[in-house]
Amino acid sequence: MAATDLRAASADALRPPAAPARALLGGLVLAACALPGVMPQSAQAEEAPEQAVVSFKLSGYDEWQPTVDGASSEEARAARNGRSARTRALATTSGASGGGGLGLGSGDTRMSIVSPSVHALLPLGRHWAAEGSLTVDEVSGASPKYYADMSGASHMEDRRTAGDLKLTRYFERQSLSLGLARSREADYLSQALSLEGRLASEDQNTTLNLGLGLTHDDIAPRNGKVAPTTKRTREFQIGVTQALNPRDIVQASLTLSRAKGYLNDPYKLYDERPDHRNATIVQLRWNHWLGQSTLKLGYRLYRDSYDLRAHTWEAAWVLPLGERWTLTPDLRYYTQNAARFYYDANPDSALYPAPAAGATVYSSDQRLAAWGALTVGTKLSWQFAKDWTADAKASLYEQRAAWRLGGEGSPGLQPLTALFWQFGLSHAF
């Protein structure tokens, strides 16, 4: 297989998954690291597509945490000893953060989401292409006011509607894309603009990618905690994709981001963050053709001005099963330290769950705590006709404080388990 053929065959493999809703699994796995906007990160041949493609996906997401009732032996002892509900809950979370993992045990469902989406790609002559997508998320559940404590949690039901459009002009070895995106919730409106340019070498084995993203968010919390306010984000990305030989293709990218404005979570009881957040992301990917299958490896480094550091390692194996079926198992590990202003749960403090007296920035949001997470999933694709493909995907995610790499995680955090599923259908014509 020529290097150029491998590069074209690996374009989808290098492309990251579509950006989920703010509460979907991707947002939870990397919630503290998620960047807004519509920065494109794929690399592909600088040729206009020859076929139109329409695809439909139905996704679902459920997350849950252990119930206080019988969640651990530590909690049971606490209950027998007559300790307060608050202290028992903290004992439960500390005990549950240890062993076990990736089990579908009993617990309280915290959030459920159903999300249909449609995507279309349309060639416009030899040098132009347009594509767009529309997603609707139906969200219901409960949002803890601090840490993972469900006592007094805010019940929520919301609908998020998001859409994006991109227009691309293809030249001999270059392409230029302009993208627009808009996302609407009852209390949140996000609008984004992106510009991306790509330049391929003469042999089509190297592609340079430059991108700029601008996002403007309008925030109007329904609890009236703050008056309607805004947030602005700017992103810059540079990346390169290189076909090393007929079997190997690698990609590296650097993203710089600066968010400024209202960055607090208005639905948390104690949450006062800095009014700006600078972030740096380094992404590395490697695809290796094994002759009959493809191994995909990836690494992501994240660091920001909150002093939060995160690492993600992922691996997937694309395994053809005959001429029409493809199985893709995948594994991902994520770990992060706590933001500098996150404060740990301390049930013995007279101020619990309030921060230390005199603190000016603080947060009890568990997404800013120290923890690790593991995701195990698989995807099955079926090309049941010449231009028709169906697929199904399921991933099980679990987050635990004890799984943080390089030290203990934040105490007092309950394990979080989530199940993500997806069914898709696409047609090319």
Buried (B, 14 or more C-beta within 10 A) or exposed (E): EEBBEBBBBBBEBBBEEEBBBBBBBBBBBBBBBBBBBBBBBBBBBBBBBEEBBBBBBEBBBBBBBBBBEEBBEBBBEBBEEEBEEBBBBBBBBBBBBBEEEEEEEEBBEBBBBBBBBBBBBBBBEEBEBBBBBBBBBBBBBBBBBBBBBBEEBBEBEBEBEBBBBBBBBBEEBBBEBEBBBBBBBEBBBBBBBBBBEBBBEEEBBBBBBEBBBBBBBBBBBEEEEEEEBEBBBBBBBEBBBBBEEEBBBBBBBBBEBBBBBBBBBBBBBBBBBBEEBBBEBEBEBBBBBEEEBBBBBBBBBBBBBBEBBBBBBBEBBBBEEEEEEBBBBBBBBBBBBBBEBBBBBBBEEEEBBBBEEEEEBBBBBBBBBBBBBBBBBBBBBBBEEEEEBBBEBBBBBBBBBBBBBEEEBBBBBBBBBBBBBBBBBBBBE
